């Protein structure tokens, strides 16, 4: 603690601004008393205006501006107007920071872009198949219902960004932070379990999807060269191994902040293949000159089988809205005013509307193009044969997207496990020691034995599971159903009860409990249908 507390860092916008205003006022008072320099001790403002205090202010200003001629040494003989300029400049800079000392620049439009980029992904490829199982009425209605439920979840969850007040409270930077302050440690562990299992499952699904896309590129070229009736069947397992090997290397990236360029690449690729799928579906409908499909969807061998397929389709649609997991992280990029929760709600309404419209176009045009023969994956099921180069391009975009997407979902798991292990065993050299390695023509880098072993084992395990259960639609449905109720519904509703002190058996309590229970049933049936699909595909 420095003299008079000036060496204590300023973390609050209000406190920081008040501090500099107070110092500035003291400078003005001193100036009116015709004090030429800052070297002499003053009694003005209760001795606030002192050499050491002003040096602290100027040091802080110079450390941010890197202006050498405003150093504390120079300030001993500095004219008063230079000191005033430095303090005013520091005050202006402090007003650009938020209440936690960070500068946020996110706006309504950047938030909309983040949401759309995060939501639209590989889940869009299964929507045409989902509509085919549900039919022309239930398919679009199901997507609309999921979009409404997703927005309702946003309304509840966006108010949890700050605690206890949704506008002025302390920030929660992640979903688990919000659960921790609202529901306690036990619920936080439960939330973390769902989150990290879901991320692990997504990584497994990405191994499956990437291998099928790589096989589809090879099959598309084969059909183009040998004709559509040629036998062009290839195993997916070798491509899973290749993808796993790439991820073992990529997983050694130190932390999440080192892969921002991967997220940008993933976003561009996801839009490219999604638009390609939509365009091919539209072109096929125009070429056919008719809209295929039926009101009740594709038939099945038995009523029970039809029911399982409907349940699985619900899980696939739920997978296409993976929103709750990253909502608070996106909200943390927003500047205020206006309050972050209000901006988030407006942005979510626009983004969910646009995303749902895009999903409806992709799903419905895919079903209209192929009817009861709609493939499980619109771009790898080879419902399309030509133009073969466009099919190959779209699948290459999928591969590039999922190379980055795998890291986006695995890095948080790596960080959690490594930090927990290091904290649990602080004296372990295997966990905590880093070794510097210098290779010819390459910059030096640091390795950690535990990081290499754990991350390699993680990638190998997801690859192994994918080779045992290489079923695209069933795995996506399983993940969607597993994630939908707990993360999108249960925790937001429970946090709403706590924040608003909703008493049991009141009208609001009954309505929200009923809503949560209905969504729970949807998750259960989606889970059952997907598990049945995996078992059937594996053993029949």
C-alpha positions as CSV (number, residue, x, y, z in Angstrom):
1,X,0.0,0.0,0.0
2,X,1.6,3.3,-1.1
3,X,1.2,6.7,0.6
4,X,-2.4,7.7,1.0
5,X,-3.4,4.5,-1.0
6,X,-2.5,5.8,-4.4
7,X,-0.5,2.7,-5.3
8,X,-3.6,0.5,-4.9
9,X,-4.8,-0.4,-8.4
10,X,-8.1,1.1,-9.6
11,X,-10.5,-1.6,-10.9
12,X,-13.8,0.2,-10.9
13,X,-14.8,2.7,-13.5
14,X,-16.7,4.8,-11.0
15,X,-13.9,4.7,-8.4
16,X,-11.3,5.3,-11.0
17,X,-13.1,8.3,-12.5
18,X,-13.8,9.7,-9.0
19,X,-10.2,9.4,-8.1
20,X,-8.9,11.3,-11.1
21,X,-11.6,14.0,-10.8
22,X,-10.5,14.5,-7.2
23,X,-6.9,14.8,-8.1
24,X,-7.7,17.1,-11.0
25,X,-9.8,19.3,-8.7
26,X,-6.8,19.5,-6.3
27,X,-4.5,20.5,-9.2
28,X,-6.9,23.3,-10.1
29,X,-7.1,24.5,-6.5
30,X,-3.3,24.5,-6.4
31,X,-3.1,26.3,-9.7
32,X,-5.3,29.1,-8.5
33,X,-3.0,29.5,-5.6
34,X,-0.2,30.1,-8.1
35,X,1.8,27.0,-7.3
36,X,4.3,26.7,-10.1
37,X,5.5,23.1,-9.7
38,X,4.6,19.9,-8.1
39,X,7.8,19.4,-6.1
40,X,6.6,21.1,-2.9
41,X,4.2,19.6,-0.4
42,X,0.8,21.3,-0.4
43,X,-1.9,21.5,2.2
44,X,-4.6,21.8,-0.4
45,X,-7.3,19.1,-0.5
46,X,-6.2,17.6,2.8
47,X,-2.6,17.2,1.5
48,X,-3.8,15.1,-1.5
49,X,-1.7,17.3,-3.8
50,X,1.8,16.0,-3.0
51,X,4.8,15.1,-4.9
52,X,4.3,11.4,-4.3
53,X,0.6,11.5,-5.1
54,X,1.1,13.3,-8.4
55,X,4.0,11.0,-9.3
56,X,1.6,8.0,-8.8
57,X,-1.0,9.6,-11.1
58,X,1.6,10.5,-13.8
59,X,3.2,7.0,-13.5
60,X,-0.2,5.4,-14.1
61,X,-0.8,7.7,-17.1
62,X,2.7,7.1,-18.6
63,X,2.4,3.3,-18.1
64,X,-0.6,3.3,-20.3
65,X,0.5,5.9,-22.8
66,X,4.2,5.1,-22.8
67,X,5.0,8.8,-23.0
68,X,8.6,9.2,-21.7
69,X,8.5,12.9,-21.3
70,X,5.7,12.6,-18.7
71,X,7.7,10.4,-16.4
72,X,7.6,10.8,-12.6
73,X,11.2,12.2,-12.7
74,X,10.2,14.9,-15.2
75,X,7.0,15.7,-13.3
76,X,9.1,17.1,-10.5
77,X,9.7,20.2,-12.6
78,X,6.8,19.9,-15.0
79,X,4.6,22.9,-15.8
80,X,1.2,22.6,-14.4
81,X,-0.6,22.5,-17.8
82,X,1.3,19.3,-18.8
83,X,0.2,17.6,-15.5
84,X,-3.4,18.7,-16.1
85,X,-3.3,17.3,-19.7
86,X,-2.0,14.0,-18.4
87,X,-4.6,13.7,-15.7
88,X,-7.4,14.7,-18.1
89,X,-6.2,12.1,-20.7
90,X,-6.1,9.4,-18.0
91,X,-9.7,10.3,-17.0
92,X,-10.9,10.0,-20.5
93,X,-9.3,6.6,-20.9
94,X,-10.8,5.4,-17.6
95,X,-14.2,6.2,-18.9
96,X,-13.8,3.7,-21.7
97,X,-13.3,0.8,-19.3
98,X,-16.1,-1.3,-17.8
99,X,-16.7,-1.8,-14.1
100,X,-14.2,-4.7,-14.0
101,X,-11.4,-2.7,-15.8
102,X,-11.9,-4.3,-19.2
103,X,-12.9,-2.5,-22.4
104,X,-15.8,-4.1,-24.2
105,X,-16.9,-3.0,-27.7
106,X,-19.6,-5.4,-28.6
107,X,-22.8,-4.0,-30.1
108,X,-26.2,-5.4,-31.1
109,X,-24.9,-6.3,-34.6
110,X,-21.7,-7.9,-33.5
111,X,-23.8,-9.9,-31.0
112,X,-26.1,-11.1,-33.7
113,X,-23.1,-12.2,-35.8
114,X,-21.6,-14.1,-32.9
115,X,-24.8,-15.9,-32.2
116,X,-25.5,-16.9,-35.8
117,X,-21.8,-18.0,-36.2
118,X,-21.9,-20.1,-33.0
119,X,-25.3,-21.8,-33.7
120,X,-25.1,-22.7,-37.4
121,X,-22.9,-25.7,-37.8
122,X,-22.9,-29.4,-38.6
123,X,-26.4,-29.8,-37.1
124,X,-27.9,-28.2,-40.2
125,X,-26.9,-31.2,-42.3
126,X,-29.4,-33.5,-40.5
127,X,-32.4,-31.2,-40.6
128,X,-33.7,-32.4,-44.0
129,X,-33.7,-36.0,-42.6
130,X,-35.5,-34.8,-39.5
131,X,-38.2,-33.1,-41.5
132,X,-38.5,-36.3,-43.6
133,X,-39.3,-38.3,-40.4
134,X,-41.8,-35.8,-39.0
135,X,-43.5,-34.8,-42.3
136,X,-44.5,-31.5,-43.8
137,X,-46.6,-30.4,-40.8
138,X,-44.8,-31.7,-37.7
139,X,-41.3,-31.0,-39.1
140,X,-41.5,-27.2,-39.6
141,X,-43.7,-26.9,-36.4
142,X,-41.0,-28.7,-34.4
143,X,-38.3,-26.3,-35.6
144,X,-40.5,-23.3,-34.7
145,X,-41.2,-24.7,-31.3
146,X,-37.5,-25.3,-30.6
147,X,-36.7,-21.7,-31.7
148,X,-39.4,-20.3,-29.3
149,X,-38.1,-22.4,-26.4
150,X,-34.5,-21.3,-27.2
151,X,-35.5,-17.7,-27.1
152,X,-37.4,-18.2,-23.8
153,X,-34.2,-19.8,-22.4
154,X,-32.3,-16.7,-23.5
155,X,-34.7,-14.4,-21.7
156,X,-34.1,-16.3,-18.5
157,X,-30.4,-16.8,-18.9
158,X,-29.4,-13.3,-20.1
159,X,-30.6,-11.9,-16.8
160,X,-28.1,-14.1,-15.0
161,X,-25.1,-12.4,-16.5
162,X,-25.0,-10.1,-13.5
163,X,-25.8,-11.0,-9.9
164,X,-27.8,-10.1,-7.9
165,X,-29.1,-7.2,-10.0
166,X,-29.4,-8.0,-13.8
167,X,-28.2,-4.5,-14.7
168,X,-25.7,-3.4,-12.0
169,X,-24.7,-6.6,-10.3
170,X,-21.4,-8.4,-10.4
171,X,-20.6,-10.0,-13.8
172,X,-20.7,-13.8,-14.4
173,X,-18.3,-14.5,-17.2
174,X,-19.5,-18.1,-17.9
175,X,-22.5,-20.4,-17.5
176,X,-20.9,-22.2,-14.6
177,X,-20.2,-18.8,-12.8
178,X,-23.9,-18.0,-13.1
179,X,-24.9,-21.4,-11.7
180,X,-22.4,-21.1,-8.9
181,X,-23.6,-17.7,-7.5
182,X,-27.3,-18.6,-7.9
183,X,-27.6,-22.3,-7.1
184,X,-24.5,-23.2,-5.1
185,X,-21.5,-25.6,-5.5
186,X,-23.4,-28.9,-5.8
187,X,-25.4,-27.6,-8.8
188,X,-22.3,-26.2,-10.2
189,X,-20.6,-29.6,-10.3
190,X,-23.7,-31.0,-11.9
191,X,-23.7,-28.3,-14.5
192,X,-20.0,-28.8,-15.2
193,X,-20.7,-32.6,-15.6
194,X,-23.3,-31.9,-18.3
195,X,-21.2,-29.2,-20.0
196,X,-18.0,-31.2,-20.3
197,X,-19.7,-34.5,-21.2
198,X,-21.5,-32.6,-24.0
199,X,-18.3,-31.1,-25.2
200,X,-16.7,-34.5,-25.2
201,X,-19.6,-35.9,-27.2
202,X,-19.4,-33.1,-29.7
203,X,-15.8,-33.9,-30.3
204,X,-16.7,-37.6,-30.9
205,X,-19.5,-36.5,-33.3
206,X,-17.0,-34.3,-35.2
207,X,-14.7,-37.3,-35.7
208,X,-17.7,-39.1,-37.3
209,X,-18.8,-36.2,-39.4
210,X,-15.3,-35.4,-40.7
211,X,-14.6,-39.0,-41.8
212,X,-17.9,-39.3,-43.6
213,X,-17.2,-36.0,-45.4
214,X,-13.7,-37.2,-46.4
215,X,-15.2,-40.5,-47.7
216,X,-17.9,-38.5,-49.6
217,X,-15.3,-36.5,-51.4
218,X,-13.7,-39.7,-52.7
219,X,-17.0,-41.3,-53.6
220,X,-18.2,-38.2,-55.4
221,X,-15.0,-38.2,-57.6
222,X,-15.5,-42.0,-58.2
223,X,-19.1,-41.6,-59.3
224,X,-18.2,-38.7,-61.6
225,X,-15.5,-40.8,-63.2
226,X,-17.2,-44.2,-63.3
227,X,-20.9,-43.4,-63.4
228,X,-23.6,-43.2,-60.7
229,X,-24.1,-47.0,-60.7
230,X,-20.4,-47.8,-59.9
231,X,-19.4,-49.4,-56.7
232,X,-17.8,-46.6,-54.9
233,X,-17.9,-47.6,-51.2
234,X,-15.1,-46.8,-48.9
235,X,-14.5,-47.4,-45.2
236,X,-14.6,-44.3,-42.9
237,X,-12.2,-45.7,-40.3
238,X,-9.0,-44.7,-42.0
239,X,-10.2,-41.1,-42.3
240,X,-11.0,-41.2,-38.6
241,X,-7.5,-42.2,-37.9
242,X,-6.1,-39.4,-40.1
243,X,-8.4,-36.8,-38.4
244,X,-7.3,-38.1,-35.0
245,X,-3.7,-37.8,-35.8
246,X,-4.2,-34.2,-36.9
247,X,-6.1,-33.4,-33.7
248,X,-3.3,-34.9,-31.5
249,X,-0.9,-32.3,-33.0
250,X,-3.5,-29.5,-32.9
251,X,-4.4,-30.3,-29.3
252,X,-0.9,-29.2,-28.1
253,X,-1.9,-25.6,-28.7
254,X,-1.3,-24.1,-25.2
255,X,-4.7,-22.5,-24.6
256,X,-8.0,-21.3,-26.0
257,X,-6.7,-17.7,-26.7
258,X,-4.1,-19.1,-29.2
259,X,-6.7,-20.4,-31.6
260,X,-8.9,-17.3,-32.4
261,X,-8.0,-17.7,-36.1
262,X,-9.4,-21.2,-36.0
263,X,-12.8,-20.0,-34.8
264,X,-12.9,-17.4,-37.7
265,X,-12.0,-20.2,-40.2
266,X,-14.7,-22.5,-38.7
267,X,-17.3,-19.8,-39.0
268,X,-16.6,-19.1,-42.7
269,X,-16.6,-22.8,-43.5
270,X,-19.9,-23.5,-41.7
271,X,-21.6,-20.8,-43.8
272,X,-20.1,-22.1,-47.0
273,X,-21.3,-25.7,-46.7
274,X,-24.7,-24.7,-45.2
275,X,-25.4,-22.4,-48.1
276,X,-24.2,-25.0,-50.5
277,X,-26.6,-27.6,-49.1
278,X,-29.5,-25.1,-49.3
279,X,-28.6,-24.2,-52.9
280,X,-28.3,-27.8,-54.0
281,X,-31.7,-28.6,-52.5
282,X,-33.3,-25.6,-54.2
283,X,-31.8,-26.5,-57.5
284,X,-32.9,-30.1,-57.3
285,X,-36.5,-29.1,-56.5
286,X,-36.5,-26.8,-59.6
287,X,-35.0,-29.6,-61.7
288,X,-37.6,-32.1,-60.5
289,X,-40.4,-29.7,-61.1
290,X,-42.3,-31.0,-58.1
291,X,-42.2,-31.0,-54.2
292,X,-41.7,-34.4,-52.8
293,X,-42.7,-35.7,-49.3
294,X,-45.9,-36.2,-47.4
295,X,-47.8,-34.8,-44.4
296,X,-46.8,-37.7,-42.1
297,X,-43.2,-38.2,-43.2
298,X,-41.3,-41.2,-44.4
299,X,-42.9,-44.6,-43.7
300,X,-41.2,-47.2,-41.5
301,X,-41.4,-51.0,-41.3
302,X,-43.5,-50.8,-38.0
303,X,-45.2,-48.2,-35.9
304,X,-42.7,-48.7,-33.2
305,X,-39.8,-48.0,-35.6
306,X,-41.6,-44.9,-36.9
307,X,-42.0,-43.7,-33.3
308,X,-38.2,-44.2,-32.7
309,X,-37.3,-42.3,-35.8
310,X,-39.6,-39.4,-34.8
311,X,-38.0,-39.3,-31.4
312,X,-34.5,-39.4,-32.9
313,X,-35.5,-36.5,-35.3
314,X,-36.4,-34.4,-32.3
315,X,-33.0,-35.0,-30.8
316,X,-31.4,-33.9,-34.1
317,X,-33.3,-30.7,-34.1
318,X,-32.4,-30.0,-30.5
319,X,-28.7,-30.5,-31.5
320,X,-29.1,-27.7,-34.0
321,X,-29.7,-25.1,-31.3
322,X,-26.6,-25.4,-29.0
323,X,-27.1,-21.9,-27.7
324,X,-27.2,-21.9,-23.9
325,X,-23.7,-23.2,-23.6
326,X,-22.1,-20.0,-25.0
327,X,-24.7,-17.4,-24.3
328,X,-23.0,-15.7,-21.4
329,X,-19.6,-15.7,-23.1
330,X,-21.1,-13.8,-26.0
331,X,-22.9,-11.4,-23.6
332,X,-19.6,-10.7,-21.9
333,X,-18.4,-9.0,-25.1
334,X,-21.2,-6.3,-25.1
335,X,-20.5,-2.8,-24.0
336,X,-23.0,-0.9,-21.9
337,X,-25.1,1.2,-21.8
338,X,-27.6,0.0,-22.8
339,X,-27.7,-2.9,-20.3
340,X,-26.1,-6.1,-21.6
341,X,-29.2,-8.2,-20.9
342,X,-31.5,-5.9,-23.0
343,X,-29.0,-6.0,-25.9
344,X,-28.7,-9.7,-25.6
345,X,-32.5,-10.3,-25.8
346,X,-32.8,-8.0,-28.9
347,X,-29.9,-9.7,-30.6
348,X,-31.2,-13.2,-29.8
349,X,-34.6,-12.4,-31.2
350,X,-33.1,-11.3,-34.5
351,X,-30.5,-14.1,-34.6
352,X,-32.9,-16.9,-33.7
353,X,-35.4,-15.6,-36.3
354,X,-32.7,-15.6,-39.0
355,X,-31.3,-19.0,-37.9
356,X,-34.7,-20.6,-37.8
357,X,-35.5,-19.2,-41.2
358,X,-32.3,-20.6,-42.6
359,X,-32.9,-24.0,-40.9
360,X,-36.4,-24.1,-42.4
361,X,-35.1,-23.4,-45.9
362,X,-32.3,-26.0,-45.6
363,X,-34.5,-28.7,-44.0
364,X,-37.6,-28.2,-46.1
365,X,-35.9,-27.8,-49.5
366,X,-33.8,-30.9,-48.7
367,X,-37.0,-32.9,-48.0
368,X,-38.8,-31.4,-51.0
369,X,-35.9,-32.5,-53.2
370,X,-35.6,-36.2,-52.0
371,X,-38.9,-36.9,-50.2
372,X,-38.8,-40.3,-48.4
373,X,-35.3,-40.9,-49.7
374,X,-33.8,-37.9,-47.9
375,X,-30.3,-38.9,-46.7
376,X,-29.3,-38.6,-43.0
377,X,-26.5,-36.2,-44.0
378,X,-27.5,-33.9,-46.8
379,X,-24.0,-33.5,-48.2
380,X,-22.5,-36.9,-47.5
381,X,-25.5,-39.2,-48.2
382,X,-24.9,-38.5,-51.9
383,X,-28.4,-37.5,-52.7
384,X,-26.5,-35.1,-54.9
385,X,-24.0,-36.3,-57.5
386,X,-23.4,-33.2,-59.6
387,X,-21.7,-30.8,-59.9
388,X,-19.2,-33.1,-58.2
389,X,-16.7,-30.3,-57.7
390,X,-19.2,-28.4,-55.6
391,X,-20.0,-31.5,-53.5
392,X,-16.3,-31.9,-52.9
393,X,-15.9,-28.3,-52.0
394,X,-18.8,-28.4,-49.5
395,X,-17.4,-31.5,-47.8
396,X,-13.9,-30.0,-47.7
397,X,-15.5,-27.0,-46.0
398,X,-17.0,-29.4,-43.4
399,X,-13.6,-31.0,-42.8
400,X,-11.9,-27.6,-42.3
401,X,-14.8,-26.4,-40.1
402,X,-14.6,-29.4,-37.8
403,X,-10.8,-29.4,-37.5
404,X,-11.2,-26.0,-35.8
405,X,-14.5,-26.9,-34.2
406,X,-12.9,-29.9,-32.4
407,X,-10.4,-27.6,-30.8
408,X,-13.0,-25.0,-29.8
409,X,-14.9,-27.7,-27.8
410,X,-11.9,-29.6,-26.5
411,X,-9.7,-26.7,-25.3
412,X,-12.1,-25.8,-22.4
413,X,-12.0,-29.5,-21.2
414,X,-8.2,-29.4,-21.4
415,X,-8.0,-26.2,-19.4
416,X,-10.3,-27.5,-16.7
417,X,-8.6,-30.8,-16.2
418,X,-5.1,-29.3,-16.3
419,X,-5.9,-26.5,-13.8
420,X,-7.7,-28.9,-11.5
421,X,-4.8,-31.4,-11.6
422,X,-2.2,-28.7,-11.0
423,X,-4.1,-27.4,-8.0
424,X,-4.7,-30.8,-6.6
425,X,-1.0,-31.9,-6.9
426,X,1.0,-28.6,-6.9
427,X,4.4,-30.4,-6.2
428,X,4.1,-32.9,-9.1
429,X,6.8,-32.3,-11.7
430,X,4.9,-34.4,-14.2
431,X,2.0,-32.0,-13.9
432,X,3.7,-28.7,-13.5
433,X,7.1,-28.7,-15.0
434,X,7.6,-27.3,-18.5
435,X,10.6,-28.0,-20.7
436,X,11.9,-25.8,-23.5
437,X,12.7,-27.4,-26.9
438,X,14.4,-25.8,-29.8
439,X,14.3,-27.4,-33.2
440,X,16.2,-26.2,-36.3
441,X,14.4,-23.5,-38.3
442,X,11.6,-23.3,-35.8
443,X,11.0,-21.1,-32.7
444,X,11.5,-22.6,-29.3
445,X,8.4,-24.0,-27.6
446,X,7.5,-25.4,-24.2
447,X,6.2,-28.8,-23.5
448,X,4.5,-30.4,-20.5
449,X,4.5,-34.2,-20.0
450,X,1.0,-34.3,-18.5
451,X,-0.4,-32.1,-21.2
452,X,1.0,-34.3,-24.0
453,X,-0.3,-37.5,-22.3
454,X,-3.7,-36.3,-21.3
455,X,-4.5,-34.5,-24.6
456,X,-3.3,-37.4,-26.7
457,X,-5.4,-39.8,-24.6
458,X,-8.4,-37.5,-25.0
459,X,-8.2,-37.5,-28.8
460,X,-7.6,-41.2,-29.0
461,X,-10.7,-41.9,-26.8
462,X,-13.0,-39.8,-29.0
463,X,-11.6,-41.4,-32.1
464,X,-12.0,-44.9,-30.7
465,X,-15.6,-44.2,-29.7
466,X,-16.3,-42.8,-33.2
467,X,-15.0,-46.0,-34.8
468,X,-17.2,-48.1,-32.6
469,X,-20.4,-46.0,-33.2
470,X,-20.0,-44.2,-36.5
471,X,-23.6,-43.2,-36.8
472,X,-24.1,-39.6,-37.7
473,X,-27.9,-39.0,-37.1
474,X,-28.1,-41.2,-34.0
475,X,-25.1,-39.6,-32.3
476,X,-26.3,-36.1,-33.0
477,X,-29.7,-36.9,-31.7
478,X,-28.2,-38.4,-28.5
479,X,-26.1,-35.2,-27.9
480,X,-29.0,-32.9,-28.7
481,X,-31.4,-34.7,-26.3
482,X,-28.7,-34.9,-23.6
483,X,-27.9,-31.2,-23.8
484,X,-31.4,-29.7,-24.4
485,X,-33.2,-30.0,-21.0
486,X,-30.5,-29.6,-18.4
487,X,-28.5,-26.7,-20.0
488,X,-31.2,-24.9,-21.9
489,X,-34.1,-25.3,-19.6
490,X,-33.5,-26.7,-16.1
491,X,-30.7,-24.4,-14.9
492,X,-32.1,-21.2,-16.3
493,X,-35.5,-21.9,-14.7
494,X,-34.0,-22.8,-11.4
495,X,-31.9,-19.7,-11.4
496,X,-35.0,-17.6,-12.2
497,X,-36.7,-19.1,-9.2
498,X,-33.8,-18.1,-6.9
499,X,-33.3,-14.7,-8.3
500,X,-36.9,-13.7,-8.2
501,X,-37.8,-15.6,-5.0
502,X,-40.7,-17.4,-6.7
503,X,-42.6,-19.3,-4.0
504,X,-43.8,-22.9,-4.5
505,X,-47.2,-23.5,-6.0
506,X,-47.8,-20.0,-7.2
507,X,-49.1,-19.5,-10.7
508,X,-45.7,-18.6,-12.1
509,X,-44.0,-21.5,-10.3
510,X,-46.6,-24.0,-11.7
511,X,-46.3,-22.7,-15.2
512,X,-42.5,-22.8,-15.3
513,X,-42.4,-26.2,-13.6
514,X,-44.8,-27.5,-16.2
515,X,-42.8,-26.0,-19.0
516,X,-39.6,-27.6,-17.6
517,X,-41.3,-31.0,-17.3
518,X,-42.6,-30.9,-20.9
519,X,-39.1,-30.1,-22.1
520,X,-37.7,-32.9,-19.9
521,X,-40.0,-35.3,-21.6
522,X,-38.8,-34.1,-25.1
523,X,-35.2,-34.7,-24.0
524,X,-36.1,-38.2,-22.7
525,X,-37.9,-39.3,-25.8
526,X,-35.1,-37.9,-28.0
527,X,-32.6,-39.7,-25.9
528,X,-34.5,-43.0,-26.1
529,X,-35.0,-42.7,-29.8
530,X,-31.3,-42.0,-30.4
531,X,-30.1,-44.8,-28.2
532,X,-32.5,-47.2,-30.0
533,X,-31.2,-46.0,-33.3
534,X,-27.6,-46.6,-32.2
535,X,-28.4,-50.1,-31.0
536,X,-30.3,-50.9,-34.2
537,X,-27.6,-49.7,-36.4
538,X,-24.9,-51.6,-34.4
539,X,-26.6,-54.9,-34.1
540,X,-29.0,-55.3,-37.0
